Amino acid sequence: LEVNSSVENLIGKFSHLDIELFLIIRGLLSSEVLLVAFKKRHRVNYGVNPSLSFNRLMAVPFRAKDVVADRTEFGHPDVAL
């Protein structure tokens, strides 16, 4: 496919569902949502900032490491889709 091709050029080559998926992926790439999501590493880039210069008290909805509290509605806002 050419970089400058429009959606009208794709209609004969791909199904309607495939074109919708292409457009969704294009939107996620152009808004850099996927870039941010793929940069996060499980259990590394999430949680409280460990640096000493970041001195704020905050409520953490966990009982222990990787054990979520019972009444928690917690999610990471950067990757919520």
Phi and psi in radians as a Rosetta constraint file:
Dihedral C 1 N 2 CA 2 C 2 CIRCULARHARMONIC -1.431 0.35
Dihedral N 2 CA 2 C 2 N 3 CIRCULARHARMONIC 2.693 0.35
Dihedral C 2 N 3 CA 3 C 3 CIRCULARHARMONIC -1.167 0.35
Dihedral N 3 CA 3 C 3 N 4 CIRCULARHARMONIC -0.638 0.35
Dihedral C 3 N 4 CA 4 C 4 CIRCULARHARMONIC -1.602 0.35
Dihedral N 4 CA 4 C 4 N 5 CIRCULARHARMONIC 0.149 0.35
Dihedral C 4 N 5 CA 5 C 5 CIRCULARHARMONIC -1.248 0.35
Dihedral N 5 CA 5 C 5 N 6 CIRCULARHARMONIC 2.588 0.35
Dihedral C 5 N 6 CA 6 C 6 CIRCULARHARMONIC -1.747 0.35
Dihedral N 6 CA 6 C 6 N 7 CIRCULARHARMONIC 3.053 0.35
Dihedral C 6 N 7 CA 7 C 7 CIRCULARHARMONIC -1.143 0.35
Dihedral N 7 CA 7 C 7 N 8 CIRCULARHARMONIC -0.577 0.35
Dihedral C 7 N 8 CA 8 C 8 CIRCULARHARMONIC -1.074 0.35
Dihedral N 8 CA 8 C 8 N 9 CIRCULARHARMONIC -0.570 0.35
Dihedral C 8 N 9 CA 9 C 9 CIRCULARHARMONIC -1.261 0.35
Dihedral N 9 CA 9 C 9 N 10 CIRCULARHARMONIC -0.382 0.35
Dihedral C 9 N 10 CA 10 C 10 CIRCULARHARMONIC -1.515 0.35
Dihedral N 10 CA 10 C 10 N 11 CIRCULARHARMONIC -0.288 0.35
Dihedral C 10 N 11 CA 11 C 11 CIRCULARHARMONIC -1.052 0.35
Dihedral N 11 CA 11 C 11 N 12 CIRCULARHARMONIC -0.710 0.35
Dihedral C 11 N 12 CA 12 C 12 CIRCULARHARMONIC -1.333 0.35
Dihedral N 12 CA 12 C 12 N 13 CIRCULARHARMONIC -0.357 0.35
Dihedral C 12 N 13 CA 13 C 13 CIRCULARHARMONIC -1.650 0.35
Dihedral N 13 CA 13 C 13 N 14 CIRCULARHARMONIC -0.507 0.35
Dihedral C 13 N 14 CA 14 C 14 CIRCULARHARMONIC -2.271 0.35
Dihedral N 14 CA 14 C 14 N 15 CIRCULARHARMONIC 2.774 0.35
Dihedral C 14 N 15 CA 15 C 15 CIRCULARHARMONIC -1.279 0.35
Dihedral N 15 CA 15 C 15 N 16 CIRCULARHARMONIC 2.895 0.35
Dihedral C 15 N 16 CA 16 C 16 CIRCULARHARMONIC -1.072 0.35
Dihedral N 16 CA 16 C 16 N 17 CIRCULARHARMONIC -0.692 0.35
Dihedral C 16 N 17 CA 17 C 17 CIRCULARHARMONIC -1.118 0.35
Dihedral N 17 CA 17 C 17 N 18 CIRCULARHARMONIC -0.731 0.35
Dihedral C 17 N 18 CA 18 C 18 CIRCULARHARMONIC -1.109 0.35
Dihedral N 18 CA 18 C 18 N 19 CIRCULARHARMONIC -0.702 0.35
Dihedral C 18 N 19 CA 19 C 19 CIRCULARHARMONIC -1.129 0.35
Dihedral N 19 CA 19 C 19 N 20 CIRCULARHARMONIC -0.704 0.35
Dihedral C 19 N 20 CA 20 C 20 CIRCULARHARMONIC -1.087 0.35
Dihedral N 20 CA 20 C 20 N 21 CIRCULARHARMONIC -0.716 0.35
Dihedral C 20 N 21 CA 21 C 21 CIRCULARHARMONIC -1.138 0.35
Dihedral N 21 CA 21 C 21 N 22 CIRCULARHARMONIC -0.704 0.35
Dihedral C 21 N 22 CA 22 C 22 CIRCULARHARMONIC -1.041 0.35
Dihedral N 22 CA 22 C 22 N 23 CIRCULARHARMONIC -0.756 0.35
Dihedral C 22 N 23 CA 23 C 23 CIRCULARHARMONIC -1.195 0.35
Dihedral N 23 CA 23 C 23 N 24 CIRCULARHARMONIC -0.626 0.35
Dihedral C 23 N 24 CA 24 C 24 CIRCULARHARMONIC -1.133 0.35
Dihedral N 24 CA 24 C 24 N 25 CIRCULARHARMONIC -0.812 0.35
Dihedral C 24 N 25 CA 25 C 25 CIRCULARHARMONIC -1.122 0.35
Dihedral N 25 CA 25 C 25 N 26 CIRCULARHARMONIC -0.684 0.35
Dihedral C 25 N 26 CA 26 C 26 CIRCULARHARMONIC -1.055 0.35
Dihedral N 26 CA 26 C 26 N 27 CIRCULARHARMONIC -0.730 0.35
Dihedral C 26 N 27 CA 27 C 27 CIRCULARHARMONIC -1.143 0.35
Dihedral N 27 CA 27 C 27 N 28 CIRCULARHARMONIC -0.719 0.35
Dihedral C 27 N 28 CA 28 C 28 CIRCULARHARMONIC -1.161 0.35
Dihedral N 28 CA 28 C 28 N 29 CIRCULARHARMONIC -0.633 0.35
Dihedral C 28 N 29 CA 29 C 29 CIRCULARHARMONIC -1.262 0.35
Dihedral N 29 CA 29 C 29 N 30 CIRCULARHARMONIC -0.711 0.35
Dihedral C 29 N 30 CA 30 C 30 CIRCULARHARMONIC -1.245 0.35
Dihedral N 30 CA 30 C 30 N 31 CIRCULARHARMONIC -0.521 0.35
Dihedral C 30 N 31 CA 31 C 31 CIRCULARHARMONIC -1.572 0.35
Dihedral N 31 CA 31 C 31 N 32 CIRCULARHARMONIC 0.036 0.35
Dihedral C 31 N 32 CA 32 C 32 CIRCULARHARMONIC 1.092 0.35
Dihedral N 32 CA 32 C 32 N 33 CIRCULARHARMONIC 0.419 0.35
Dihedral C 32 N 33 CA 33 C 33 CIRCULARHARMONIC -1.176 0.35
Dihedral N 33 CA 33 C 33 N 34 CIRCULARHARMONIC -0.793 0.35
Dihedral C 33 N 34 CA 34 C 34 CIRCULARHARMONIC -1.145 0.35
Dihedral N 34 CA 34 C 34 N 35 CIRCULARHARMONIC -0.633 0.35
Dihedral C 34 N 35 CA 35 C 35 CIRCULARHARMONIC -1.057 0.35
Dihedral N 35 CA 35 C 35 N 36 CIRCULARHARMONIC -0.802 0.35
Dihedral C 35 N 36 CA 36 C 36 CIRCULARHARMONIC -1.151 0.35
Dihedral N 36 CA 36 C 36 N 37 CIRCULARHARMONIC -0.749 0.35
Dihedral C 36 N 37 CA 37 C 37 CIRCULARHARMONIC -1.134 0.35
Dihedral N 37 CA 37 C 37 N 38 CIRCULARHARMONIC -0.684 0.35
Dihedral C 37 N 38 CA 38 C 38 CIRCULARHARMONIC -1.316 0.35
Dihedral N 38 CA 38 C 38 N 39 CIRCULARHARMONIC -0.360 0.35
Dihedral C 38 N 39 CA 39 C 39 CIRCULARHARMONIC -1.336 0.35
Dihedral N 39 CA 39 C 39 N 40 CIRCULARHARMONIC -0.379 0.35
Dihedral C 39 N 40 CA 40 C 40 CIRCULARHARMONIC -1.310 0.35
Dihedral N 40 CA 40 C 40 N 41 CIRCULARHARMONIC 2.398 0.35
Dihedral C 40 N 41 CA 41 C 41 CIRCULARHARMONIC -1.967 0.35
Dihedral N 41 CA 41 C 41 N 42 CIRCULARHARMONIC 2.384 0.35
Dihedral C 41 N 42 CA 42 C 42 CIRCULARHARMONIC -1.036 0.35
Dihedral N 42 CA 42 C 42 N 43 CIRCULARHARMONIC 2.216 0.35
Dihedral C 42 N 43 CA 43 C 43 CIRCULARHARMONIC 1.157 0.35
Dihedral N 43 CA 43 C 43 N 44 CIRCULARHARMONIC 0.250 0.35
Dihedral C 43 N 44 CA 44 C 44 CIRCULARHARMONIC -2.090 0.35
Dihedral N 44 CA 44 C 44 N 45 CIRCULARHARMONIC -0.932 0.35
Dihedral C 44 N 45 CA 45 C 45 CIRCULARHARMONIC -1.610 0.35
Dihedral N 45 CA 45 C 45 N 46 CIRCULARHARMONIC 0.196 0.35
Dihedral C 45 N 46 CA 46 C 46 CIRCULARHARMONIC -2.009 0.35
Dihedral N 46 CA 46 C 46 N 47 CIRCULARHARMONIC 2.781 0.35
Dihedral C 46 N 47 CA 47 C 47 CIRCULARHARMONIC 1.757 0.35
Dihedral N 47 CA 47 C 47 N 48 CIRCULARHARMONIC -2.851 0.35
Dihedral C 47 N 48 CA 48 C 48 CIRCULARHARMONIC -1.302 0.35
Dihedral N 48 CA 48 C 48 N 49 CIRCULARHARMONIC 2.495 0.35
Dihedral C 48 N 49 CA 49 C 49 CIRCULARHARMONIC -1.202 0.35
Dihedral N 49 CA 49 C 49 N 50 CIRCULARHARMONIC 2.092 0.35
Dihedral C 49 N 50 CA 50 C 50 CIRCULARHARMONIC -1.423 0.35
Dihedral N 50 CA 50 C 50 N 51 CIRCULARHARMONIC -0.113 0.35
Dihedral C 50 N 51 CA 51 C 51 CIRCULARHARMONIC -1.240 0.35
Dihedral N 51 CA 51 C 51 N 52 CIRCULARHARMONIC 2.592 0.35
Dihedral C 51 N 52 CA 52 C 52 CIRCULARHARMONIC -1.261 0.35
Dihedral N 52 CA 52 C 52 N 53 CIRCULARHARMONIC -0.437 0.35
Dihedral C 52 N 53 CA 53 C 53 CIRCULARHARMONIC -1.284 0.35
Dihedral N 53 CA 53 C 53 N 54 CIRCULARHARMONIC -0.322 0.35
Dihedral C 53 N 54 CA 54 C 54 CIRCULARHARMONIC -1.613 0.35
Dihedral N 54 CA 54 C 54 N 55 CIRCULARHARMONIC 1.565 0.35
Dihedral C 54 N 55 CA 55 C 55 CIRCULARHARMONIC -1.936 0.35
Dihedral N 55 CA 55 C 55 N 56 CIRCULARHARMONIC 1.455 0.35
Dihedral C 55 N 56 CA 56 C 56 CIRCULARHARMONIC -2.294 0.35
Dihedral N 56 CA 56 C 56 N 57 CIRCULARHARMONIC 2.474 0.35
Dihedral C 56 N 57 CA 57 C 57 CIRCULARHARMONIC -1.505 0.35
Dihedral N 57 CA 57 C 57 N 58 CIRCULARHARMONIC 2.370 0.35
Dihedral C 57 N 58 CA 58 C 58 CIRCULARHARMONIC -2.605 0.35
Dihedral N 58 CA 58 C 58 N 59 CIRCULARHARMONIC 2.607 0.35
Dihedral C 58 N 59 CA 59 C 59 CIRCULARHARMONIC -1.400 0.35
Dihedral N 59 CA 59 C 59 N 60 CIRCULARHARMONIC 2.254 0.35
Dihedral C 59 N 60 CA 60 C 60 CIRCULARHARMONIC -1.971 0.35
Dihedral N 60 CA 60 C 60 N 61 CIRCULARHARMONIC 2.135 0.35
Dihedral C 60 N 61 CA 61 C 61 CIRCULARHARMONIC -1.428 0.35
Dihedral N 61 CA 61 C 61 N 62 CIRCULARHARMONIC 0.863 0.35
Dihedral C 61 N 62 CA 62 C 62 CIRCULARHARMONIC -2.267 0.35
Dihedral N 62 CA 62 C 62 N 63 CIRCULARHARMONIC 2.552 0.35
Dihedral C 62 N 63 CA 63 C 63 CIRCULARHARMONIC -1.438 0.35
Dihedral N 63 CA 63 C 63 N 64 CIRCULARHARMONIC -0.710 0.35
Dihedral C 63 N 64 CA 64 C 64 CIRCULARHARMONIC -2.659 0.35
Dihedral N 64 CA 64 C 64 N 65 CIRCULARHARMONIC -3.077 0.35
Dihedral C 64 N 65 CA 65 C 65 CIRCULARHARMONIC -1.082 0.35
Dihedral N 65 CA 65 C 65 N 66 CIRCULARHARMONIC 2.176 0.35
Dihedral C 65 N 66 CA 66 C 66 CIRCULARHARMONIC 1.114 0.35
Dihedral N 66 CA 66 C 66 N 67 CIRCULARHARMONIC 0.317 0.35
Dihedral C 66 N 67 CA 67 C 67 CIRCULARHARMONIC -2.083 0.35
Dihedral N 67 CA 67 C 67 N 68 CIRCULARHARMONIC 1.838 0.35
Dihedral C 67 N 68 CA 68 C 68 CIRCULARHARMONIC -1.318 0.35
Dihedral N 68 CA 68 C 68 N 69 CIRCULARHARMONIC 2.506 0.35
Dihedral C 68 N 69 CA 69 C 69 CIRCULARHARMONIC -1.119 0.35
Dihedral N 69 CA 69 C 69 N 70 CIRCULARHARMONIC 2.738 0.35
Dihedral C 69 N 70 CA 70 C 70 CIRCULARHARMONIC -1.094 0.35
Dihedral N 70 CA 70 C 70 N 71 CIRCULARHARMONIC -0.755 0.35
Dihedral C 70 N 71 CA 71 C 71 CIRCULARHARMONIC -1.736 0.35
Dihedral N 71 CA 71 C 71 N 72 CIRCULARHARMONIC 0.527 0.35
Dihedral C 71 N 72 CA 72 C 72 CIRCULARHARMONIC -1.533 0.35
Dihedral N 72 CA 72 C 72 N 73 CIRCULARHARMONIC 2.342 0.35
Dihedral C 72 N 73 CA 73 C 73 CIRCULARHARMONIC -2.085 0.35
Dihedral N 73 CA 73 C 73 N 74 CIRCULARHARMONIC 1.477 0.35
Dihedral C 73 N 74 CA 74 C 74 CIRCULARHARMONIC -2.183 0.35
Dihedral N 74 CA 74 C 74 N 75 CIRCULARHARMONIC 2.333 0.35
Dihedral C 74 N 75 CA 75 C 75 CIRCULARHARMONIC -2.638 0.35
Dihedral N 75 CA 75 C 75 N 76 CIRCULARHARMONIC 2.784 0.35
Dihedral C 75 N 76 CA 76 C 76 CIRCULARHARMONIC -1.491 0.35
Dihedral N 76 CA 76 C 76 N 77 CIRCULARHARMONIC 2.097 0.35
Dihedral C 76 N 77 CA 77 C 77 CIRCULARHARMONIC -1.193 0.35
Dihedral N 77 CA 77 C 77 N 78 CIRCULARHARMONIC -0.372 0.35
Dihedral C 77 N 78 CA 78 C 78 CIRCULARHARMONIC -1.253 0.35
Dihedral N 78 CA 78 C 78 N 79 CIRCULARHARMONIC -0.469 0.35
Dihedral C 78 N 79 CA 79 C 79 CIRCULARHARMONIC -2.026 0.35
Dihedral N 79 CA 79 C 79 N 80 CIRCULARHARMONIC 0.163 0.35
Dihedral C 79 N 80 CA 80 C 80 CIRCULARHARMONIC -1.241 0.35
Dihedral N 80 CA 80 C 80 N 81 CIRCULARHARMONIC 2.163 0.35
